[in-house]
Amino acid sequence: MRTFAYARADSVERAVDAQHAQQAGAFVAGGTLLLDLVKLDVMRPQQVTDISALPMKEVAFVDDDRLRIGALVTNTDLAHHPDVRQHYPLLSQAILNGASTQIRNMASTGGNLMQRTRCPYFRDVAAACNKREPGSGCDAMQGINRMHAVLGGSEHCIAVHPSDMCVALAAIGATVTLQGPDGTRDVDFGNFHRLPGETPHQEQDITDDELIVALTLAPPLAPQGAAYVKLRDRASYEFALAAAGAMISLDGDMIGEARLALGGVATKPWRCAEAEEILRGQPAETATFERAAEAALADAQPLEHNAFKVPLARQAIVRALRDATRDAKEGHA
Ligand SMILES: Cc1cc2nc3c(=O)[nH]c(=O)nc-3n(C[C@H](O)[C@H](O)[C@H](O)COP(=O)(O)OP(=O)(O)OC[C@H]3O[C@@H](n4cnc5c(N)ncnc54)[C@H](O)[C@@H]3O)c2cc1C
């Protein structure tokens, strides 16, 4: 493992300034991802700025109906926060489906947004990876690509975005607030993660010297039912092969509003806008859910080893919509 300098920031401004002054710096929050990748030699910061003591741990409603979440709120605290459980149950469910209790206790909201792919070729410095080493190629294309993306890939990268929390955020809608040397700016969550295209190393709309300070959720869907379905090789402590997050409001037996996003199958948290269109105003029944699932995967491009993900994702969608409908009928919110 390479050595790096370490400093603890005592204000947001000083954290940003410290990062701005560095050529190869990195923030560290919970450290659950950064330290892994430093040990693997995938990330090579020379200076690490510890942001864990900064005042970014608040969860509170702003403008009456939008929940603002500080970037340092831990995954555990967020999942169990009463306002999240009551008004954004999909977010709570998605987080609790990720990682393990110990990791969630350390992992931060900002760090989850910034987490890197689990593609084994990205994590192996002996392999070619355009995300890790731009222009070096992609060994996953002809390699073992069972875990890789069927949506949003390019000829340069097919790595899956691994987050569960971000699937819920894609469905809910949110704004990411960044602070840089010149002040703050807001980025729509849907545009925060980038498609790989020709530049898979540019993963998010954030510069090296910008800090995520908070996330503000869109107003909750009400009344709503929600369900997060995660299908994986083992029942816990595993990343998704396919995951679906669904929120539904009902008008009698008809769907009022619907939100749907996928994980485990795409290169970024994947909002299924066309499927949502199909769902709105239709009977809340299996035939409707299957049509939506078909539309959500219509552009899928399976690889040699991962064609199974297409029917798997469809099944995850149908199950999530069915469970969300049941939840709505039981009058969750
Ligand atoms: C074994 C294991 C299993 C896991 N399983 C899952 C899973 O099933 N589902 C899932 O969703 N996740 C999973 N995770 C990922 C976990 O959720 C992330 O590691 C965690 O959210 C990262 O948060 P952190 O605070 O520890 O980030 P850190 O490791 O501190 O930082 C991660 C990256 O984010 C940057 N960063 C951190 N905070 C900020 C900020 N405020 N502004 C700008 N940049 C920032 C850092 O510079 C670094 O590049 C797993 C992780 C591990 C190690």
The ligand as a Tripos MOL2 file, in Angstrom:
@<TRIPOS>MOLECULE
LIG
   53    58     1     0     0
SMALL
NO_CHARGES

@<TRIPOS>ATOM
      1 C1        -17.8470   -5.2870    1.5330 C.3       1 LIG1
      2 C2        -18.7450   -4.1680    1.0430 C.ar      1 LIG1
      3 C3        -20.0400   -4.4620    0.6380 C.ar      1 LIG1
      4 C4        -20.8750   -3.4530    0.1970 C.ar      1 LIG1
      5 N1        -22.1370   -3.7430   -0.2290 N.ar      1 LIG1
      6 C5        -22.9360   -2.7540   -0.7050 C.ar      1 LIG1
      7 C6        -24.2330   -3.0350   -1.1910 C.ar      1 LIG1
      8 O1        -24.6940   -4.1790   -1.1770 O.2       1 LIG1
      9 N2        -24.9900   -1.9930   -1.6490 N.ar      1 LIG1
     10 C7        -24.5130   -0.7100   -1.6640 C.ar      1 LIG1
     11 O2        -25.2200    0.1950   -2.0800 O.2       1 LIG1
     12 N3        -23.2650   -0.4300   -1.2300 N.ar      1 LIG1
     13 C8        -22.4810   -1.4060   -0.7560 C.ar      1 LIG1
     14 N4        -21.2280   -1.1130   -0.3210 N.ar      1 LIG1
     15 C9        -20.7120    0.2280   -0.5550 C.3       1 LIG1
     16 C10       -20.8520    1.1500    0.6120 C.3       1 LIG1
     17 O3        -22.1810    1.5750    0.6750 O.3       1 LIG1
     18 C11       -19.9140    2.2990    0.3060 C.3       1 LIG1
     19 O4        -18.6070    1.8160    0.5010 O.3       1 LIG1
     20 C12       -20.1560    3.4790    1.1930 C.3       1 LIG1
     21 O5        -21.4350    4.0240    0.9790 O.3       1 LIG1
     22 C13       -19.1240    4.5640    0.9600 C.3       1 LIG1
     23 O6        -19.2860    5.5550    1.9550 O.3       1 LIG1
     24 P1        -18.0320    6.0190    2.8300 P.3       1 LIG1
     25 O7        -18.5110    7.1620    3.6480 O.co2     1 LIG1
     26 O8        -17.4080    4.8940    3.5590 O.co2     1 LIG1
     27 O9        -17.0800    6.5250    1.6540 O.3       1 LIG1
     28 P2        -15.4990    6.7110    1.6630 P.3       1 LIG1
     29 O10       -14.8430    5.3980    1.5200 O.co2     1 LIG1
     30 O11       -15.0650    7.6020    2.7660 O.co2     1 LIG1
     31 O12       -15.3640    7.5280    0.2990 O.3       1 LIG1
     32 C14       -15.7520    6.9410   -0.9170 C.3       1 LIG1
     33 C15       -15.4680    7.9180   -2.0640 C.3       1 LIG1
     34 O13       -16.3370    9.0300   -1.9560 O.3       1 LIG1
     35 C16       -15.6290   10.2290   -1.8170 C.3       1 LIG1
     36 N5        -16.4060   11.0300   -0.8800 N.ar      1 LIG1
     37 C17       -16.8740   10.6380    0.3330 C.ar      1 LIG1
     38 N6        -17.6490   11.6040    0.8560 N.ar      1 LIG1
     39 C18       -17.6570   12.6140   -0.0410 C.ar      1 LIG1
     40 C19       -18.2860   13.8960   -0.0860 C.ar      1 LIG1
     41 N7        -19.0710   14.3230    0.9230 N.pl3     1 LIG1
     42 N8        -18.0830   14.6730   -1.1730 N.ar      1 LIG1
     43 C20       -17.3180   14.2560   -2.1930 C.ar      1 LIG1
     44 N9        -16.6890   13.0640   -2.2110 N.ar      1 LIG1
     45 C21       -16.8770   12.2570   -1.1460 C.ar      1 LIG1
     46 C22       -14.2470    9.8230   -1.3300 C.3       1 LIG1
     47 O14       -13.2620   10.7540   -1.7270 O.3       1 LIG1
     48 C23       -14.0630    8.4870   -2.0310 C.3       1 LIG1
     49 O15       -13.6450    8.6810   -3.3500 O.3       1 LIG1
     50 C24       -20.3950   -2.1080    0.1600 C.ar      1 LIG1
     51 C25       -19.1040   -1.8180    0.6090 C.ar      1 LIG1
     52 C26       -18.2780   -2.8350    1.0540 C.ar      1 LIG1
     53 C27       -16.8910   -2.4800    1.5120 C.3       1 LIG1
@<TRIPOS>BOND
     1     1     2 1
     2     2     3 ar
     3     2    52 ar
     4     3     4 ar
     5     4     5 ar
     6     4    50 ar
     7     5     6 ar
     8     6     7 ar
     9     6    13 1
    10     7     8 2
    11     7     9 ar
    12     9    10 ar
    13    10    11 2
    14    10    12 ar
    15    12    13 ar
    16    13    14 ar
    17    14    15 1
    18    14    50 ar
    19    15    16 1
    20    16    17 1
    21    16    18 1
    22    18    19 1
    23    18    20 1
    24    20    21 1
    25    20    22 1
    26    22    23 1
    27    23    24 1
    28    24    25 2
    29    24    26 1
    30    24    27 1
    31    27    28 1
    32    28    29 2
    33    28    30 1
    34    28    31 1
    35    31    32 1
    36    32    33 1
    37    33    34 1
    38    33    48 1
    39    34    35 1
    40    35    36 1
    41    35    46 1
    42    36    37 ar
    43    36    45 ar
    44    37    38 ar
    45    38    39 ar
    46    39    40 ar
    47    39    45 ar
    48    40    41 1
    49    40    42 ar
    50    42    43 ar
    51    43    44 ar
    52    44    45 ar
    53    46    47 1
    54    46    48 1
    55    48    49 1
    56    50    51 ar
    57    51    52 ar
    58    52    53 1
@<TRIPOS>SUBSTRUCTURE
     1 LIG1         1 GROUP 0 **** ****
